[in-house]
Amino acid sequence: MASSYLLRLKSFLWGSDPKDASLLIKLDFTILPYFSLIWFLFGLSRSSYSSAYISGMKEDLHFEGKEFNYINTTYLVVYAVCQMPGTSLLTIAPPKYVFVGANVMWSILTLITFKMNHVWQIILLNAFEGGFSAIAYVGAHFIYGSWYKKSELGTRAAVFVCFGHLGSMAGPWIQAGLLESLAGKNGLPAWRWIFIIVSVITIPTALFGWIFIPGLPSHRNAWYLTEDEKEHAVNRLGQPQKITWDRTVFKRVLLSWQFWLLPTIFMLYSLAIQMELNNVFPLWMASRGYTTVQQNTYPTGVYATAIVGTIIYSVISDKIQSRWQCSLAIGITFVIGSAILIADPAGVAGQFFAFYLLGTTYAPQALWYSWMADVTAHDFQLRAITTGFMNSFDFAFVTWWPLIFYPVTDAPDYRKGYVASIVTGSLILPLVFAIAYLERRGLRNGTLGRKFEVVGSGGNESPESPESPESVVVNFPAKR
């Protein structure tokens, strides 16, 4: 019985093809945990600023007006600027050096933060941290899209994103624990300790990455893969139709619908979800008399629903090999949740329900990056540049949007922000249909998808069944 259950679980996780299973098991215990741990630490680090702000940093460093917003804005500006260069660098430099170098510098900057005594120093350090953090999210999605198939990618991206949510959940809980156990230890207030802890635990993760990060499949340099597995990794996804940097790259990219529509819909998502950021929930709780510990811990439920929503939507989209249906559900959830907040129900239960429900709309962080990888798989440079631009473009708006719609000076009344969120959430819906239509058209006419080499009957490589949407590529048009 147990053996049968394990076989079914193995088939669910890694498929029924022994060659795929052998490769996926190794990838899922190397690149998947490395990037997931890095994103966990990223979430932990970023949530630490919010926790620290309401746990003593505001008073100790004498924050005034919108200075807390300026910390996030400065970070996001540099983060956004560095993303496209970062993902492009991964196409020409060994990923191991890029990621580990950035991890180490990020760890050092986080450690330095605990010694800062002025707001301007925190703002400056956040700018540098934004530059070295920029590769973590988009770079991971780029690497995953290079190794995993369409039927595998969404679930792995969901695991990766959920580790970030776990980090965001852990930050306030750690801060709450520090308030009770380490406050004043060695002369340091609790909010300073969390930056020391995050920095220290980043170093072993960087070491793990140095050992296990492979290059791209075509590099064939992952030491833990056999020669057959390396060859299978190269062939099973097929080859992009365009793979070289030349003078046509920027024309191809700038004239593609993928480069504009995917970043636009992700930007709308990032603006719509601002009610879950900027300390909106904790500051609303503060106005209702909740304690500091409760303000740190209760909002972590948002990340719990984010994890549930991300996993459910991503697994479903992998199984049906289509992303638009789940994307539509996310857009509708934005409308419903924002409408509840605008209505401002008298009881606290309605507010809590709305914040937790809207937590499920974090799912695009995995779902839409997987969708982007699906529709750019045919062009190596388009995928690299769009991966970076998709996050950079939304930060071009997110950097100033909270200053207008969610400034801390409006707390706890964020009605204009909630109205802005219902508008941007509603705009997601027509874009979902547009992208789905263009994807379907591209698969039909052969402009999307990778190329598979035809191997003779004696060969051991073959494309997936042409009935699968994933295999509708140039050499094997879909059967009708």
PEURNOR-V633404 format. One record per run of one state. SS is the DSSP state (H for helix, E for strand, L for the rest). FROM is the first residue (numbers start at 1). LEN is the number of residues. If there is no record, write none. Layout:
# PEURNOR-V633404
SS:FROM:LEN  SS:FROM:LEN
This chain:
# PEURNOR-V633404
L:1:1  H:2:13  L:15:3  H:18:11  L:29:2  H:31:30  L:61:6  H:67:23  L:90:5  H:95:19  L:114:5  H:119:29  L:148:2  H:150:32  L:182:3  H:185:3  L:188:2  H:190:23  L:213:4  H:217:3  L:220:7  H:227:10  L:237:2  E:239:1  L:240:2  E:242:1  L:243:6  H:249:6  L:255:2  H:257:20  L:277:3  H:280:8  L:288:4  H:292:6  L:298:2  H:300:21  L:321:3  H:324:20  L:344:4  H:348:29  L:377:2  E:379:1  H:380:26  L:406:2  H:408:3  L:411:4  H:415:31  L:446:5  E:451:1  L:452:17  H:469:3  L:472:1  E:473:1  L:474:2  E:476:1  L:477:4
